[in-house]
Amino acid sequence: MGREAPIEEVLTEAEERFERMRSAAGFVLAPLVFFVLYLMPAPSLSAEAHKLLAVVGAVLVLWLSEAVPLPAAALIGAVLNIMLGVAPAKTVLAPFADPLVFLFIGSFILAASITHHGLDRRFAFAIFSIRFLEESPLRLLFTFGLISAVASMWISNTAATAMMLPIGVGVLGAMGEMRSGAGGGPRRDRFSTAMMLMIAYGASVGGIATPIGTPPNIIGIGMMNELIGVKVTFFEWMVFALPITAAMFLYLFLIVGPLYSRSDGAVSGVAGYVAGARARLGPMSRGEKNTAAAFAAAVVLWVLPSIVGLAAGKDSEIFRLLASRLNSGIVAVAAASLLFVLPVSWKERRFTMDWGRAARIDWGTILLFGGGLSLGKLMFSTGLAEAFGRGLTGLTGASELWAITAIGTLLAIILSETTSNTASANMVIPVVIAVAQGAGVPAMPPALGACLGASFGFMLPVSTPPNAIVYGSGLVPILTMVRKGILFDIGGFAVIMAGLMILCPLMGWT
């Protein structure tokens, strides 16, 4: 989830010009859209819904153009809603303290400790020490992608990619030295490109598997709870999302694996590089052990209520007790709090986590989540969502469950290529819920489709930070990223739709 410092994105000159134009357009269009929507007649809307429509329009423009930071746009929306009288301040600001906000905070602090103490790198090198990887370059590619995906289930896709990139570059350099006998960095070839794409795409795919893996998951869970009345537990999300994640990862390997041309078949040098890296890590530090203990406690407590519910039944007293006390946000904060009391050195009063480091978590994502949830709740309480649902149903003609789900999923995928996945989720999920409710069909499948689709973004370096990180290595040609990204978007859409059609009925969400 959270990361301690932002990763600088590497853009071409043409991309930089486009970003400047997009930002400038946002400064002009946002107030223009606001006043046009505010002044135009809307007799079918209440006064509050009409004002909210203008605010939502302006915020969407700011999110799409990124004229101002995305969290700032969310705060601007909240301020306008209060000042225009859409709702009282307590109502507008309450979602900023939703229990799921504390799931963000706790998991971000846990992730910061994992990366700070090097537990993520120890995990990666332990996997790479498996000897059979020396036998096949394709196995090496698969393992790089798999480690990136598994790490991204618990830390942000950005942090997972940032962790794996230097490991990948080191392995490629060792392979190059063994082939040529000369030093220097890795060369750009088909195998290097494939490895970089497996790292970046694997990180984006892995985040889908857990509620804390990527912000759209928590946004979707929060909106499903608030707007549909369906509470999805940590365990239920993993039961639903893991099969989809596995299918998407296998598809990823099928489209990226063939990039490797078996001209230099040996992966000699990997074992020596990994052995040296593990030796430099040394034995597990006290900070690593404390972090692993706190993280393990969080995972156990996250899934415990659901496991007890399966064993004893959801009507049992023990399940109701655990479900009421072990809220996922509270568990995350409790596990994070352990890091501040578990000592690294009691004599020096040094602990696993200090507040200076914890304060550098991604507060922007937290504010963006609160702002998006606030707008979503207001859309429903003012009746704007219902009007949206009627209008979009009439415009698209989509009134059948899976047609609405397909439209919502596709819209989220397209938006995620041009803007933040968090902003895409905030924009699309409440709209598709409204459309589904207006059409009188179950809202869970469309909401889940939009939630999963928002985690896509594979075509361009600007689509998502993992893409930018591996593109900055110089090992990934832009046209290769575009071609593979298009294939992954298309195949991923099919995987999401198939997964929803199979799993939603099994989960009781249709």
Helices and strands as residue ranges (DSSP letters): H 13-39, H 47-65, H 70-83, H 89-93, G 94-97, H 99-116, H 119-128, G 131-135, H 137-152, H 157-180, H 190-206, G 207-209, H 215-223, I 224-228, H 234-256, G 257-259, H 270-281, H 286-312, H 317-325, H 328-339, E 343-345, E 350-351, H 355-358, H 363-381, H 384-396, H 401-416, H 421-439, H 444-453, H 465-471, H 478-507
